[in-house]
């Protein structure tokens, strides 16, 4: 048997519209930051662009997952398609981890040989990025409370917004003091924060895909509750797992 909970406060079309707006905003921002990073020579700006590109990709994955998850069960997928959102979240957290490791490598290389960096380009594009990242985070904030898929997106964008603050601060220090090391240091700081978010959140999707028991349910208490029912002699071979993020399933043998 299974038990489902509805946690999305937005209707599907409204939620899809928000994700679509976020996709286009991040796509335009990514192009602008890559061009600006190349022109200014700023690794921090390109790092932020790569992070925004990963956001855009994760938004596309999440958007597709939302659509697929709403398909009804059929002969090929008798449990339905809801678990696709858990897969999408795992892909997004994995991409965050890869990007974080790559940025640390590039930042260390820049510390060894720091190039000239254009401060004004960094400050202007970093400011634009901050506005778009904040907008995207606001669009997905109410949706992330009930979806591991959208929560991965929200954390992507929240970390982007904080990274943009760091980029603007770094550009300002370059303008004021010509401190070239600030660019790779900011890059490494962004990367460390990305890795922290990834490692903190990736355990949930992995636990669900491994058919782990729901963390909010006391398995022993469930078994005892069934055994206490009149006419039940014993309960064994008990399996509790999450079919989907908000749908818990129970399989067991009941001796009557």
C-alpha positions in Angstrom: 0.0 0.0 0.0 1.1 3.6 -0.4 0.3 7.0 1.0 0.7 10.2 -0.8 1.0 13.9 0.3 0.4 17.0 -1.8 2.9 19.7 -1.0 2.9 22.0 -4.1 1.0 25.2 -3.4 1.1 26.3 -7.0 -0.8 24.7 -9.9 1.4 22.9 -12.4 1.0 25.5 -15.2 1.9 28.4 -12.9 5.0 26.5 -11.6 6.0 25.6 -15.2 5.7 29.3 -16.2 8.0 30.3 -13.4 10.6 27.7 -14.3 10.4 28.8 -18.0 11.1 32.5 -17.1 14.1 31.4 -15.0 15.5 29.4 -17.9 15.5 32.3 -20.3 16.8 34.7 -17.7 19.8 32.4 -16.9 20.5 31.7 -20.6 20.8 35.4 -21.4 22.9 36.0 -18.2 25.3 33.1 -19.1 26.0 34.5 -22.5 26.6 38.0 -21.1 28.9 36.8 -18.4 31.0 34.6 -20.7 31.5 37.5 -23.1 32.3 39.8 -20.2 34.7 37.3 -18.6 36.6 36.9 -21.8 36.8 40.6 -22.5 37.8 41.5 -18.9 40.0 38.4 -18.3 38.1 37.6 -15.1 38.1 33.9 -14.1 35.6 34.8 -11.3 33.1 36.1 -13.9 33.5 33.0 -16.1 33.2 30.9 -13.0 29.9 32.6 -12.2 28.9 32.1 -15.8 29.6 28.4 -15.7 27.6 28.2 -12.5 24.7 30.1 -14.2 25.0 27.7 -17.2 24.7 24.8 -14.9 21.6 26.5 -13.4 20.1 26.9 -16.9 20.8 23.2 -17.6 19.4 22.1 -14.3 16.3 24.3 -14.9 15.8 22.5 -18.3 16.2 19.1 -16.6 13.8 20.1 -13.8 11.3 21.5 -16.3 11.3 18.2 -18.3 11.1 16.2 -15.1 8.1 18.1 -13.9 6.3 17.4 -17.2 7.3 13.7 -17.2 6.4 13.2 -13.5 2.8 14.2 -14.2 2.2 11.3 -16.7 -0.2 8.6 -15.4 1.1 5.1 -14.7 1.0 2.8 -17.7 1.9 -0.8 -18.6 5.7 0.0 -18.9 5.8 2.2 -15.7 3.2 0.7 -13.4 4.3 2.9 -10.5 4.1 6.0 -12.6 6.9 8.5 -13.5 7.2 10.5 -10.3 10.7 9.3 -9.4 12.1 11.1 -12.5 12.2 14.3 -10.3 14.5 12.5 -7.8 16.8 11.5 -10.7 16.8 15.1 -11.9 17.8 16.4 -8.5 20.6 13.9 -8.3 21.9 15.0 -11.8 21.8 18.6 -10.7 23.7 18.0 -7.5 26.3 15.9 -9.3 26.8 18.7 -11.9 27.3 21.2 -9.0 30.0 19.0 -7.5 31.9 18.6 -10.8 31.7 22.4 -11.4 32.9 23.1 -7.9 36.0 20.9 -8.3 36.8 22.3 -11.7 36.6 25.9 -10.4 39.0 25.1 -7.5 41.5 23.8 -10.0 41.3 26.9 -12.2 41.5 29.2 -9.2 44.7 27.6 -7.9 46.2 27.9 -11.4 45.3 31.6 -11.4 46.9 32.1 -8.0 50.1 30.7 -9.4 50.0 33.1 -12.3 47.4 35.9 -11.8 46.5 37.8 -15.0 45.3 41.4 -15.5 41.6 41.7 -14.8 39.1 44.5 -15.8 37.3 45.6 -12.6 34.5 47.6 -14.1 33.3 44.8 -16.4 33.3 42.5 -13.4 31.3 44.9 -11.2 28.7 45.7 -13.9 28.0 42.1 -15.0 28.2 40.9 -11.5 25.5 43.3 -10.5 23.3 42.2 -13.4 23.9 38.6 -12.4 22.9 39.4 -8.8 19.6 40.8 -10.0 18.8 37.8 -12.2 19.9 35.3 -9.7 17.8 36.9 -7.0 14.8 36.9 -9.3 15.2 33.2 -10.2 15.6 32.3 -6.5 12.4 34.2 -5.7 10.6 32.5 -8.5 11.4 29.0 -7.1 11.3 29.8 -3.4 7.7 28.8 -2.7 8.0 25.8 -5.0 11.1 24.3 -3.4 9.4 23.6 -0.1 7.7 20.5 -1.4 10.0 19.2 -4.2 13.5 17.9 -4.0 13.8 18.6 -7.7 12.9 22.3 -7.4 15.0 22.6 -4.1 18.0 21.6 -6.1 17.2 24.5 -8.5 16.6 26.9 -5.7 20.0 26.1 -4.1 21.7 26.5 -7.4 20.2 30.0 -7.7 20.8 31.0 -4.1 24.4 30.0 -4.4 24.6 32.0 -7.6 23.2 35.1 -5.9 25.8 34.8 -3.1 28.5 34.2 -5.7 27.5 37.3 -7.6 27.9 39.3 -4.4 31.4 37.9 -4.0 32.2 38.7 -7.7 31.0 42.3 -7.3 33.1 42.7 -4.1 36.1 41.2 -5.9 35.7 43.6 -8.8 35.5 46.6 -6.4 38.7 45.5 -4.7 40.5 45.2 -8.1 39.3 48.8 -9.0 40.4 50.3 -5.7 43.6 48.4 -4.9 44.5 46.5 -8.2 44.6 43.3 -6.1 44.7 40.6 -8.8 44.7 37.7 -6.4 41.2 38.6 -5.3 39.8 37.1 -8.5 41.0 33.5 -8.1 40.4 33.7 -4.3 36.8 34.7 -5.0 36.6 31.8 -7.5 37.8 29.3 -4.9 35.4 30.7 -2.3 32.5 30.3 -4.8 33.6 26.7 -5.5 33.9 25.7 -1.8 30.4 27.0 -1.2 29.0 25.1 -4.2 30.6 21.9 -2.9 29.2 22.5 0.6 25.7 22.8 -0.8 26.1 19.8 -3.0 27.4 17.4 -0.3 24.8 18.6 2.2 21.8 18.0 -0.1 22.8 15.1 -2.4 22.2 12.5 0.3 18.4 12.9 0.1 18.0 11.9 -3.5 20.5 9.1 -3.2 18.6 7.7 -0.1 15.3 7.7 -2.0 16.8 6.1 -5.2 18.4 3.4 -2.9 14.8 2.7 -1.6 15.7 3.8 1.9 13.0 4.1 4.5 11.4 7.5 5.0 13.4 9.4 7.6 10.3 10.8 9.3 8.7 7.4 9.9 9.6 5.1 12.8 9.6 1.7 11.2 9.4 -0.2 14.5 6.4 1.9 15.6 4.6 1.1 12.3 5.2 -2.7 12.8 4.0 -2.5 16.4 0.9 -0.6 15.4 0.0 -3.3 12.9 0.7 -6.1 15.4 -1.6 -4.4 17.9 -4.6 -4.7 15.6 -7.1 -7.3 16.7 -6.8 -10.5 14.6 -3.2 -9.9 13.6 -0.9 -12.7 14.9 2.4 -11.4 13.5 3.9 -9.1 10.9 7.2 -9.8 9.2 9.1 -9.3 5.9 8.4 -5.5 6.3 9.7 -3.0 3.7 9.1 0.7 4.0 10.4 3.0 1.2 9.6 6.2 -0.7 8.0 5.5 -4.0 8.3 9.2 -4.8 9.3 12.2 -2.7 5.9 12.5 -1.0 4.6 8.9 -1.4 5.6 6.3 1.1 5.0 2.6 0.4 4.7 -0.4 2.7 5.1 -4.1 1.7 4.9 -6.8 4.4 3.5 -10.2 5.3 0.7 -10.2 7.8 -0.2 -13.4 9.7 -3.9 -13.4 10.8 
